[in-house]
Amino acid sequence: MHAGFYGREPRNVPELELVIVGAGAAGLSAAIYAALMEINFVVVDAEQGGGLMTLAKTIENMPGVSGKRGPELTQTLIEQLERNGARVRTFEPAQELRFARGDLAVQTSRNAYRPKCVIIATGLELLGLREEYGVEGEREWLGKGVSYCAECDAPLFRGKSVLVAGNPFDAFVLARVAAQVTYLGPVPEEFRSQVPREILEANDIDYIEGDLQRLEGGTVLEAAVIDGVRRPCDGVFISRRKAGTEIYADAGLKLSRDGFIETNRAMETNIEGVFAAGDITGEPWQISKSVGEGAVACLSAFRFLTGRRMRNLGWALQDEWEQAGI
Ligand SMILES: Cc1cc2nc3c(=O)[nH]c(=O)nc-3n(C[C@H](O)[C@H](O)[C@H](O)COP(=O)(O)OP(=O)(O)OC[C@H]3O[C@@H](n4cnc5c(N)ncnc54)[C@H](O)[C@@H]3O)c2cc1C
């Protein structure tokens, strides 16, 4: 992946129209649309770009790319972006967002951008990837038995034995395919579905309580140690996620109770000209949803930019367009 700058000089728009913050599945999708639509834009990423998708061992549930490795899909999207004349500005984190009406500012580690609109696609943080939060062995067997996504990885555990330590919903997804599913209770408070033990058991999900101390294995995960007892299993599903950072609240964005950015179906936030897409808008946390929302956010941004230019030219077509759903 190249560090660098957007390459395409849009023919008729000299000003910076759009900043896309984050170049994971959602941000790359928005950027590909922006490049194809000749929007004058910049896409920045705090790291290399690609986001969480780069950690996926194999992707089975993204229509059209079944069996691809995460890094391969990332490369495909980056190449598609570059073929259309744009590049990700890597290792350029956004540090401050200031959104006054009609005056948007994105301060990154290197630049102060003043775009006409912004798409936030910064994803969420998986706490298990941080040393201080993860269970011992969690990162070691990530993709080799440890999973953060039941909807993504359930087919890999067909006929196997799995432990779910987190979202009870994952246990229901896995109960369809795995030979044995054990839920490690009690259900953490952060999950809305506080499913009682009897309901889990009525769905062929074993219920135990205890403290998950560490994971053990060889080339793949073999067991979970709970309250000092080694329990053999092929998979462990852990899901501890954290949304957003203070920069969103400080910028005046409306957040959900659990910290995700609220949007409508057009991916508009409560601030005019600011859109959000991907994991940062909340569940489900999936590549296909992120890619779809990135595309919608970019189309909405284009409509916003065009309506604004019309108004500046003295036309008032915006309302008619909105009624026509353009
Ligand atoms: C191990 C694993 C396997 C998975 N497998 C699958 C699967 O098989 N199928 C599936 O559908 N989903 C899968 N997922 C989930 C999927 O990867 C995510 O839902 C999806 O990639 C989210 O994309 P996103 O663009 O919204 O966010 P992210 O991928 O999190 O991307 C956000 C980007 O924003 C950047 N960023 C963050 N903060 C800033 C900032 N301040 N300034 C600039 N940039 C910033 C980050 O560096 C990152 O590149 C998996 C996830 C994991 C962890």
PDBQT file of the ligand as one rigid body, heavy atoms in Angstrom, charges set to zero:
ROOT
HETATM    1  C1  LIG A 401     -10.887 -11.033  13.078  1.00  0.00    +0.000 C 
HETATM    2  C2  LIG A 401     -12.086 -10.426  12.387  1.00  0.00    +0.000 A 
HETATM    3  C3  LIG A 401     -12.714 -11.138  11.401  1.00  0.00    +0.000 A 
HETATM    4  C4  LIG A 401     -13.827 -10.584  10.748  1.00  0.00    +0.000 A 
HETATM    5  N1  LIG A 401     -14.423 -11.317   9.779  1.00  0.00    +0.000 NA
HETATM    6  C5  LIG A 401     -15.466 -10.785   9.121  1.00  0.00    +0.000 A 
HETATM    7  C6  LIG A 401     -16.092 -11.531   8.067  1.00  0.00    +0.000 A 
HETATM    8  O1  LIG A 401     -15.694 -12.656   7.747  1.00  0.00    +0.000 OA
HETATM    9  N2  LIG A 401     -17.168 -10.961   7.458  1.00  0.00    +0.000 N 
HETATM   10  C7  LIG A 401     -17.644  -9.727   7.803  1.00  0.00    +0.000 A 
HETATM   11  O2  LIG A 401     -18.613  -9.261   7.195  1.00  0.00    +0.000 OA
HETATM   12  N3  LIG A 401     -17.067  -9.013   8.784  1.00  0.00    +0.000 NA
HETATM   13  C8  LIG A 401     -15.989  -9.508   9.443  1.00  0.00    +0.000 A 
HETATM   14  N4  LIG A 401     -15.422  -8.797  10.454  1.00  0.00    +0.000 N 
HETATM   15  C9  LIG A 401     -15.979  -7.478  10.790  1.00  0.00    +0.000 C 
HETATM   16  C10 LIG A 401     -15.530  -6.457   9.729  1.00  0.00    +0.000 C 
HETATM   17  O3  LIG A 401     -14.130  -6.556   9.572  1.00  0.00    +0.000 OA
HETATM   18  C11 LIG A 401     -15.934  -5.040  10.140  1.00  0.00    +0.000 C 
HETATM   19  O4  LIG A 401     -17.325  -4.989  10.386  1.00  0.00    +0.000 OA
HETATM   20  C12 LIG A 401     -15.625  -4.028   9.030  1.00  0.00    +0.000 C 
HETATM   21  O5  LIG A 401     -14.346  -4.244   8.499  1.00  0.00    +0.000 OA
HETATM   22  C13 LIG A 401     -15.755  -2.610   9.577  1.00  0.00    +0.000 C 
HETATM   23  O6  LIG A 401     -15.336  -1.682   8.614  1.00  0.00    +0.000 OA
HETATM   24  P1  LIG A 401     -15.292  -0.130   8.962  1.00  0.00    +0.000 P 
HETATM   25  O7  LIG A 401     -14.686   0.523   7.775  1.00  0.00    +0.000 OA
HETATM   26  O8  LIG A 401     -16.593   0.354   9.439  1.00  0.00    +0.000 OA
HETATM   27  O9  LIG A 401     -14.322   0.004  10.211  1.00  0.00    +0.000 OA
HETATM   28  P2  LIG A 401     -12.810  -0.450  10.412  1.00  0.00    +0.000 P 
HETATM   29  O10 LIG A 401     -12.499  -1.665   9.663  1.00  0.00    +0.000 OA
HETATM   30  O11 LIG A 401     -12.604  -0.469  11.887  1.00  0.00    +0.000 OA
HETATM   31  O12 LIG A 401     -11.972   0.739   9.769  1.00  0.00    +0.000 OA
HETATM   32  C14 LIG A 401     -11.855   1.984  10.394  1.00  0.00    +0.000 C 
HETATM   33  C15 LIG A 401     -10.588   2.658   9.906  1.00  0.00    +0.000 C 
HETATM   34  O13 LIG A 401     -10.551   3.971  10.477  1.00  0.00    +0.000 OA
HETATM   35  C16 LIG A 401      -9.234   4.255  10.907  1.00  0.00    +0.000 C 
HETATM   36  N5  LIG A 401      -9.314   5.241  11.974  1.00  0.00    +0.000 N 
HETATM   37  C17 LIG A 401      -9.754   5.092  13.249  1.00  0.00    +0.000 A 
HETATM   38  N6  LIG A 401      -9.684   6.246  13.914  1.00  0.00    +0.000 NA
HETATM   39  C18 LIG A 401      -9.196   7.165  13.039  1.00  0.00    +0.000 A 
HETATM   40  C19 LIG A 401      -8.903   8.546  13.120  1.00  0.00    +0.000 A 
HETATM   41  N7  LIG A 401      -9.066   9.247  14.250  1.00  0.00    +0.000 N 
HETATM   42  N8  LIG A 401      -8.405   9.167  12.030  1.00  0.00    +0.000 NA
HETATM   43  C20 LIG A 401      -8.213   8.494  10.864  1.00  0.00    +0.000 A 
HETATM   44  N9  LIG A 401      -8.473   7.175  10.738  1.00  0.00    +0.000 NA
HETATM   45  C21 LIG A 401      -8.965   6.532  11.795  1.00  0.00    +0.000 A 
HETATM   46  C22 LIG A 401      -8.664   2.914  11.360  1.00  0.00    +0.000 C 
HETATM   47  O14 LIG A 401      -7.244   2.917  11.291  1.00  0.00    +0.000 OA
HETATM   48  C23 LIG A 401      -9.310   1.950  10.356  1.00  0.00    +0.000 C 
HETATM   49  O15 LIG A 401      -8.484   1.713   9.226  1.00  0.00    +0.000 OA
HETATM   50  C24 LIG A 401     -14.304  -9.306  11.110  1.00  0.00    +0.000 A 
HETATM   51  C25 LIG A 401     -13.654  -8.582  12.109  1.00  0.00    +0.000 A 
HETATM   52  C26 LIG A 401     -12.542  -9.129  12.739  1.00  0.00    +0.000 A 
HETATM   53  C27 LIG A 401     -11.833  -8.330  13.787  1.00  0.00    +0.000 C 
ENDROOT
TORSDOF 0
